[in-house]
Amino acid sequence: MRWRIEHDYRELKHGLGLDHFEGRTWHGWHHHVTLVTAAQAFLTLRRLDPKVRTPA
């Protein structure tokens, strides 16, 4: 389970830009984190969907 959490956190930081936020407000940070989390949820659902074909 720990490996899965570390893998997801690495994906959030490097693949989806969680660590790219340079704003100053909590409101801006909240928007950024919400969008990154939504992107991760979308990609996870796509990866787990058996009907989605992977490019060759």
SESEKOL-29307 format. One record per residue (C-alpha): residue number from 1; residue in three letters; y, z, x. Coordinates in steps of 0.5 Angstrom, whole numbers, m for minus. Layout:
// SESEKOL-29307
{resi NUM&resn ALA&c2 Y&c3 Z&c1 X}
...
***
This chain:
// SESEKOL-29307
{resi 1&resn MET&c2 0&c3 0&c1 0}
{resi 2&resn ARG&c2 5&c3 2&c1 6}
{resi 3&resn TRP&c2 4&c3 m5&c1 9}
{resi 4&resn ARG&c2 6&c3 m9&c1 2}
{resi 5&resn ILE&c2 12&c3 m4&c1 1}
{resi 6&resn GLU&c2 14&c3 m6&c1 9}
{resi 7&resn HIS&c2 13&c3 m14&c1 7}
{resi 8&resn ASP&c2 17&c3 m14&c1 1}
{resi 9&resn TYR&c2 22&c3 m10&c1 4}
{resi 10&resn ARG&c2 22&c3 m15&c1 10}
{resi 11&resn GLU&c2 22&c3 m21&c1 5}
{resi 12&resn LEU&c2 28&c3 m18&c1 2}
{resi 13&resn LYS&c2 32&c3 m17&c1 8}
{resi 14&resn HIS&c2 31&c3 m23&c1 12}
{resi 15&resn GLY&c2 28&c3 m28&c1 6}
{resi 16&resn LEU&c2 33&c3 m26&c1 1}
{resi 17&resn GLY&c2 39&c3 m24&c1 4}
{resi 18&resn LEU&c2 39&c3 m16&c1 2}
{resi 19&resn ASP&c2 42&c3 m14&c1 9}
{resi 20&resn HIS&c2 48&c3 m20&c1 8}
{resi 21&resn PHE&c2 53&c3 m16&c1 4}
{resi 22&resn GLU&c2 59&c3 m14&c1 7}
{resi 23&resn GLY&c2 63&c3 m12&c1 1}
{resi 24&resn ARG&c2 67&c3 m5&c1 0}
{resi 25&resn THR&c2 66&c3 m3&c1 m7}
{resi 26&resn TRP&c2 60&c3 0&c1 m10}
{resi 27&resn HIS&c2 60&c3 m5&c1 m16}
{resi 28&resn GLY&c2 60&c3 m11&c1 m11}
{resi 29&resn TRP&c2 54&c3 m8&c1 m8}
{resi 30&resn HIS&c2 51&c3 m7&c1 m14}
{resi 31&resn HIS&c2 52&c3 m14&c1 m16}
{resi 32&resn HIS&c2 49&c3 m17&c1 m10}
{resi 33&resn VAL&c2 43&c3 m12&c1 m10}
{resi 34&resn THR&c2 41&c3 m14&c1 m17}
{resi 35&resn LEU&c2 41&c3 m22&c1 m15}
{resi 36&resn VAL&c2 37&c3 m21&c1 m9}
{resi 37&resn THR&c2 32&c3 m17&c1 m14}
{resi 38&resn ALA&c2 32&c3 m22&c1 m19}
{resi 39&resn ALA&c2 31&c3 m27&c1 m14}
{resi 40&resn GLN&c2 25&c3 m23&c1 m11}
{resi 41&resn ALA&c2 22&c3 m22&c1 m18}
{resi 42&resn PHE&c2 22&c3 m30&c1 m19}
{resi 43&resn LEU&c2 19&c3 m32&c1 m13}
{resi 44&resn THR&c2 13&c3 m26&c1 m14}
{resi 45&resn LEU&c2 12&c3 m29&c1 m21}
{resi 46&resn ARG&c2 12&c3 m36&c1 m18}
{resi 47&resn ARG&c2 7&c3 m34&c1 m13}
{resi 48&resn LEU&c2 2&c3 m31&c1 m17}
{resi 49&resn ASP&c2 3&c3 m36&c1 m23}
{resi 50&resn PRO&c2 m4&c3 m40&c1 m22}
{resi 51&resn LYS&c2 m1&c3 m46&c1 m26}
{resi 52&resn VAL&c2 4&c3 m47&c1 m20}
{resi 53&resn ARG&c2 2&c3 m52&c1 m15}
{resi 54&resn THR&c2 4&c3 m51&c1 m8}
{resi 55&resn PRO&c2 7&c3 m57&c1 m4}
{resi 56&resn ALA&c2 2&c3 m61&c1 1}
***
